[in-house]
Amino acid sequence: MIQSEQQKQVDKVLEYIEHNLNEPLQLEKLAKVSTYSAYHFQRIFKQNTGETPASYVKRLRLENAAHVLIYERHIPITEVAFMCGFTSLSYFTYAFTNYFDTSPKKWREGAYLQRFPREYENSKNSKLHSNNKQAEQHKNTYNKFKWLDLNRVKTMDLPGCATVNNRSVGPYTEGIPAAWEELYHWSNARGFIKPDTLMFGVPRNNPYITPPDKSQYDCRVQVDESEISTTDQVTTYSFTGGNHVVYEFEEAVDYSERSLLIECYSELYSYWLPKSGYRYLGNPIELVQIDPVEGSLSVKSSIKAICLAIEPK
């Protein structure tokens, strides 16, 4: 949990990038956020992420655009390009096609089904995909809730708070429980874990869009910033809270059951959301339950609910 100064600065830049993807993000601007020189920042950024700042920003923009093209179908492709930080439709089309092996138009019309298990409820396949058996199969079978119990879907306000964060990078089926265990012990040793402490995970990427080795997952624990010591060497992050649609599982789901979670997310995004009168606002969060394993220092982490930040359309 102890972060080096370089890790802190890179994490600060990653947060800045995520919240400003539609803005110009030149190397010099990102270096200024980190407080390092452009040369030094670029070097430590690649050491920590495996990508240059420019490559990282471009990938996030393309992946964000891919998500918006599916779930915000009323937004024209040109507008999607600009809202995701591209200044030219022609360059966006070229970059998107190069990354996803299909054009933005074809992706929206159904090419995304080569990666996704579900067709979006509001989508309309073009002639190119009208005879796609996979698309027809999903369309025919996706006419009711199969994984979600509507009686357990509710909208509620989650409180804003400060949090500490432990990030796991890699496939969502690996590494996350270890990150939770480290964060839990660190927080518990400082008295931060209380009966009502909010603990949640933030899957920063769509596993059908982002390569598994580049997927990021944040484990976050609510803290009182006044209780953080300067010797703790951690950065606190703000969770804005607000209105969320929440699906609470009857029994907490293990992280190894990511396929079940994906099915539930698919129904929230693809079936509940377009019929609900709401639109999503960003990355989902997962409310987490941590149970110490008796007779050991190990803990079992599991997901008790999945949530999407929403607002009226």
N, C-alpha and C positions, 0 to 999 in steps of 0.2 A: 504493500500500500504506500510505502514511502516513495514519493516521486522525485526524480532528479529535476533540477531547474530546467533542463532541456525538455523533459517530458511535459512539464507544466506549460512551457511556452508553446510546444507543438499542440497540446490539447486545447489551449486557448485559441489557437489559429483554426483548429478543426471546428470548434464551436462557432467561430466567426464565419467560416466558410459556409457552414450549414445554414446559418441565419441570413446570409447575404449572397446566395447563389445567383440571384438575378442582377447583381451589381457587378461592375468591372472589378476583377480580382487579380490585378497585376502582381508580379513577384514583389515589387517594392512596397506595395500596400500591405501585403501579408507579412513581409519582413518587419514592417513597422509595428504591426500588431504584436509580433513576437518579441520586439525590442532588439533583435539581432540585425546584423548587416545582411544584405540580400544574399551575399555569397555564403556566409555562415548558416543562415536560415535554410537555404536550399539544401545544404549538405545534411544538417541535422533532421530536416523534415523527411528526406529520403531514407535516412538511417532508421527513423521511427515508423515510417509507413510503407516503405518499399517502393514508393512512387515519388516523382517530382511533384512540386506544388501544381504545376500546370496540368500534368497528367491526371492528378487526383481531382482537381476542379472539373476538368473536362468530363471525366468518367461520372462524377456525381451529377453533373448537369444532364448528361445523356440518360442516366438511369432514372432521374427524376422526371424527365420528359417522357420516358417510356411508361412510367406509372400514370402520369397525367393523361396521356393519350388514351389510355384504357378507361380510366374512371371519371374523367372530366370531358366527356365526349362533345359537350356543347361548345367547348373552347376550340376555335380554329387552329390548325396546325401552325400557322404563322405566329399566332399569339402565344402558343405553347413554347415555340422556339425562343421568343423574346422574354417571356416570363421565367424561363429557365436559364437565362443569361447569355444566349446567343444573339449576336448583332446582325446576323445575315441568315435568311431562310435557306439560301443555297448552301452555305457552309454547314448549317445544322443538318440539312438533308444528307449531305456528303458524309459528315461525321457519324450520324445515326446509322446510315446504311453500312458504313465501314465497321461499326461496332456490333450491330445486331444482325447483319447479313440480310436486312430487308429495309425498305423505305419506311418513313414515319406513317405514310398513308396506308401501306399494306399492313404494317404492324397494328394500326388502329382497326383495320377492317377484319382482322382475324389471325394474322401471322403470329401474334403473341401466343396463340394456342399451342404452338410447338413447344412452349416452355410451361404454360399454365395448365392446371388441372380443370379449370372452370371457365366457361364463357361468361363474360360480363352480361348481366340481365338486359341492359339497355343497348347492347351492341347490335349492329346490323352488318352482317357479312356481305362483302362485295361478291360479284360474279366469280372472282378469283377463288373465293373460299366457299361458294355456295354448294360445291360438290365435295367439300372436304369432309370425309367421313368422321374424322375426329371432332370437328366443329359440330356436325349434326348430332353426333352421339352425346356430346356434352349439353347441347341445346335441348335435346329430347329428355335427358335424364335430370336436368337441373330445373325442375319446376316446383320444388317445395324444399323446406328446410329438412335436411337429413342429419345434420350434426348439431345444430343449435336447437335448444328448447326455448321457444319464444317466451315462455313463462319466466325464464331466467335472464332475459334481455331487458335492461332498463337504462334510462338516462339519468345521470346524476352529476353534481358538481364535485370535483376533487379539489382539495385545498392546495393552494400554492405553498411552497416551502423551499428551503435551502437543502441541498443534498451533497454528500460525498459520493465519489464515483470510482468504480473499478471496471476498466474496459477489457473485454475479451475480443480478440481478433481471430477469425477462423470460422469453420462451419458451426452452425447453431446447434448441432448435435454433440459438439465436443467443446471442452474447455470452460464453459459457462459455470457449471457447478463449482469448479475449482476457484473461479474468480469470486463467486458468492461466499465460499468458505473463508477466503482470505479477508474479504470485506467485513463479513460478520464478526470474525474474531477481532479484527482491528477496531470495529465500532463497539463491540461489547466490552472490550478491555477499557474503553474510555467512558463507559456508562451511557452510550448513545442509544442502545437497544432497550426500548421500553414496550409495555404491552400495546400501546397505540402507535408505535413508530411505523411510518409508511416506508415500505420497502418495495421497490419496483424495478423491472428491467425495461430497457428501451432497445428493441431491435431496430437498428438504424437503417437496415437495408431490406429490400424484398429479396428473399432467397431464390426467386425465379428469375430475377434480373441481375443481381450482383454475383460475381464469382465467389464460391464458398470461402476461398482463402483470403478474400478482401472484405468479407462480411464483418460488421462491428456490432457488438452488443454491450450496452452499458448496464452494469449493476449499480443501483443507486439506493442510498439509505438517507432518510430524513435526519437532519441535524439542526441544532440550535447554533447558529454561527458564533454566538458569544461564548460558547463552550469549546470552540476549536482553539487549541494552543498553537502559538507560533512555531513550536518545536515539532508539531505534527507533520509539517511539510506536505500538506495537501491543499488542493484547490477546491473551493465549494462552487456548486452549480445551482442555478435557479430553475425550479420547476414552476411553471406559471399556473398549473392547475386548470380550472374551468370546466365547462360542460363536456361530458364524455358519454358515449354509449358504452355500457359495461356488460360483459357476459361472464357470469360467475359459474364456474364448474361445480358440479355436485361433489366431485372429489378432485383435489388438486392434481394437476397433470405434471408428470415427470418431464424433465428437459429432453430425455431421449425420445419422447413421443412427439417430436416436432411435426410429424406428418398429420397427427390429429389436430394440432394447433393450426396448421396451415389450412386444413379443411374448414375449421371454424372461422378463420380470418376470411377465407374465400367467400363464405356465406354472408359474413358481415359486409364485406366490400361489394360483392357481386349481386347480392339479393336483398339484404335488409336496407343497405344505404340508399340505393336508387328509389326505393319505395317509401322511405321514411320521411322525406322532406328535409333531410339534413345533407350536408357535405362534410367530408373529413378535412382536417386542418394540418395534419402532419403525421409523423411517425406514431405508431401505436405504442402503448405501454402495457406491461404485464405485471399485475399485482402478485407479489411473491410471498410464499410461506417458507420460513426457515425453521427446521426442526432439528435440534441437537440429537445426535445418535447416542443412545445410552451406553455408557462404559467406554466412550472414546472421545477424541477431540473433533471428530468428523461431524458435519451437519448435512442434512438432506434438504435441498432446495427444490421447490416445485411451484408451479404456476396455479394460482387459485382463481384468477380472472384475467381476461384480456379487455383492453379499453381503446377506444378511438376518440380523439378530441374532435368535436363536431360543432357546427353552427348551422342555423337555418339556411337553406339555399336562397 
